[in-house]
């Protein structure tokens, strides 16, 4: 009797395991379909994304630095703002700063991209901006377009309460990005710089969203100054 009960239990466990594996395989097959329903891209579909209609997507500068004065604001009408990359260029962590940069949430990168795009026309009059990403248009004329990108080299999420109640640098927030501006038509580098914004205090400890806006304002100033 004991042997029969043991066999029955083992058989039931095998059936449960088989059912679980079958469900996992079925979920895997449906993953791409579910991503389409939600309007997202499945990992396998990322390689099939087409380049913007305005020309080949520029992911980073491919030309030499232009001499001062070679790029004027009047020569351009549009800026494509890329999502900032994270960490060292070779993918390795080389310092405590690049280790901190790797902790920046994806949602925060999206916030920075949108905020920077909003500041470009504010700081550099005559220019309009768009985002590099799904559902956003490319600049219509690559010859009169710029691409703005960069790499996060340091990040501190910060803590507003610590900034307010403790001070002395506690809970500091920090964004540090090596930004670049390049001509879309040939990838020639217009300018490169490191933009840093810190929040160590301020009214009620300095709001986190204000840190994003202040950083974006500095990047907008970088675009303006690069095209004088």
C-alpha positions in Angstrom: 0.0 0.0 0.0 2.8 2.4 0.9 4.6 1.6 -2.4 1.4 2.3 -4.3 0.9 5.6 -2.6 4.5 6.7 -3.3 4.1 5.8 -7.0 0.8 7.8 -7.1 2.4 10.8 -5.5 5.4 10.7 -7.9 3.1 10.4 -10.8 1.1 13.4 -9.7 4.3 15.4 -9.2 5.5 14.6 -12.7 2.1 15.6 -14.2 2.3 19.0 -12.3 5.9 19.5 -13.5 4.9 18.7 -17.1 2.0 21.1 -16.9 4.2 23.9 -15.6 6.8 23.4 -18.4 4.0 23.4 -21.0 2.6 26.7 -19.6 6.1 28.2 -19.6 6.7 27.2 -23.2 3.2 28.5 -24.2 3.9 31.8 -22.5 7.3 32.1 -24.3 5.6 31.6 -27.6 3.0 34.2 -26.8 5.5 36.8 -25.5 6.0 38.4 -28.8 2.2 38.6 -29.5 1.6 40.1 -26.0 4.3 42.7 -26.6 2.6 43.7 -29.8 -0.8 44.0 -28.1 0.8 46.3 -25.5 2.5 48.3 -28.1 6.0 47.2 -27.0 8.8 45.5 -28.9 9.9 42.0 -28.1 13.6 41.4 -27.8 13.7 39.4 -31.0 12.0 42.2 -32.9 14.5 45.0 -31.9 16.9 44.1 -34.8 14.1 44.6 -37.3 13.4 48.2 -36.3 13.9 50.4 -39.4 16.1 53.5 -39.4 14.3 56.9 -39.4 13.0 58.1 -42.7 15.4 61.1 -42.7 18.4 58.8 -43.2 20.6 56.3 -41.4 20.3 56.7 -37.6 23.3 58.3 -36.1 24.2 56.6 -32.8 27.4 58.5 -32.1 29.7 61.0 -33.9 31.6 59.4 -36.8 33.6 62.4 -38.0 36.3 64.8 -36.7 35.5 67.8 -34.6 34.5 70.8 -36.7 36.6 73.9 -36.3 35.1 76.7 -34.3 32.4 78.7 -36.2 31.9 76.0 -38.8 28.4 75.2 -37.5 26.1 78.1 -37.1 22.5 78.0 -35.7 21.1 79.3 -39.0 22.4 76.3 -40.8 20.2 73.9 -38.8 16.5 73.7 -38.1 16.0 70.4 -36.2 17.7 68.4 -33.4 17.1 64.7 -32.8 17.6 63.9 -29.1 18.8 60.4 -28.4 18.3 58.5 -25.1 21.5 58.7 -23.1 23.6 55.6 -22.9 25.0 54.3 -19.6 28.5 53.5 -18.3 31.9 53.3 -20.0 32.1 53.0 -23.8 33.5 49.5 -23.7 30.8 48.3 -21.3 33.1 47.7 -18.4 32.9 49.4 -15.0 36.1 51.4 -14.5 35.3 53.5 -11.5 32.8 54.0 -8.7 31.2 56.7 -10.9 30.5 54.4 -13.8 29.2 51.8 -11.2 26.8 54.4 -9.9 25.8 55.4 -13.5 24.7 51.9 -14.1 22.1 52.2 -11.4 20.1 54.9 -13.2 16.5 53.7 -13.8 15.3 53.4 -17.4 12.4 55.6 -16.6 14.8 58.3 -15.4 16.6 58.1 -18.8 13.3 58.6 -20.5 12.6 61.7 -18.3 16.0 63.2 -19.2 15.4 62.6 -22.9 12.0 64.3 -22.9 13.2 67.2 -20.7 16.2 67.9 -22.9 14.1 67.9 -26.0 11.8 70.4 -24.4 14.8 72.7 -23.5 16.4 72.7 -27.0 13.9 75.1 -28.6 13.8 77.2 -25.4 17.5 77.8 -25.2 18.4 77.7 -28.9 15.7 79.8 -30.7 14.9 78.7 -34.2 15.5 75.0 -33.6 12.9 72.4 -33.0 13.4 69.0 -31.4 12.2 65.4 -31.7 13.0 62.2 -29.8 14.8 59.2 -31.3 12.4 56.5 -30.6 9.2 54.7 -31.7 6.3 57.0 -32.9 8.6 60.1 -33.1 9.4 61.6 -36.5 12.9 62.0 -37.8 14.1 65.5 -38.8 12.9 66.0 -42.4 16.2 67.3 -43.8 19.4 65.5 -42.7 21.5 68.3 -44.2 19.9 70.7 -41.7 19.6 68.3 -38.8 21.7 67.7 -35.7 21.8 64.7 -33.3 22.3 65.1 -29.6 23.4 62.2 -27.5 25.6 61.3 -24.6 26.7 58.8 -22.0 25.8 58.9 -18.3 29.1 58.8 -16.4 27.8 59.4 -12.9 24.4 59.3 -11.1 23.1 59.7 -7.6 19.4 59.2 -7.0 19.6 61.4 -3.9 17.2 61.7 -1.0 15.1 64.9 -0.6 14.5 64.4 3.1 18.2 63.9 3.9 19.0 67.0 1.9 16.5 69.0 3.9 16.9 67.6 7.4 20.6 66.7 7.5 22.3 68.8 4.8 26.1 68.9 4.5 25.9 66.9 1.3 23.8 64.1 2.7 21.2 62.8 0.1 22.8 64.7 -2.7 21.4 64.1 -6.2 23.7 64.1 -9.3 23.5 63.8 -13.0 26.7 63.8 -15.0 26.6 63.1 -18.7 29.2 63.4 -21.5 27.1 65.0 -24.1 27.8 65.4 -27.8 26.3 67.3 -30.7 26.9 66.1 -34.3 25.7 66.8 -37.8 23.3 64.1 -38.9 24.3 64.2 -42.6 27.9 63.1 -42.0 28.3 62.5 -38.3 30.8 65.3 -37.9 31.2 66.3 -34.3 30.1 69.9 -33.6 30.8 69.9 -29.8 31.4 67.7 -26.8 31.3 68.5 -23.1 30.4 67.1 -19.7 27.2 68.5 -18.2 26.8 68.1 -14.5 23.9 69.1 -12.2 23.9 68.5 -8.4 21.2 69.0 -5.8 22.6 69.3 -2.3 19.9 71.5 -0.7 17.5 74.2 -1.7 13.9 74.8 -0.8 12.6 71.8 1.1 15.7 69.9 0.1 15.3 70.4 -3.7 12.8 68.4 -5.6 14.0 65.5 -7.7 12.0 66.6 -10.8 13.7 70.0 -10.5 17.0 68.2 -10.8 15.9 66.7 -14.1 14.7 70.1 -15.4 17.8 71.9 -14.3 20.0 69.4 -16.0 18.0 69.6 -19.2 18.3 73.4 -19.1 22.1 73.1 -19.0 22.1 70.7 -21.9 19.9 73.2 -23.8 22.5 75.8 -23.1 25.2 73.5 -24.4 23.4 73.3 -27.7 22.9 77.0 -27.9 26.6 77.8 -27.1 27.8 75.1 -29.5 26.1 76.9 -32.5 27.2 80.5 -31.8 
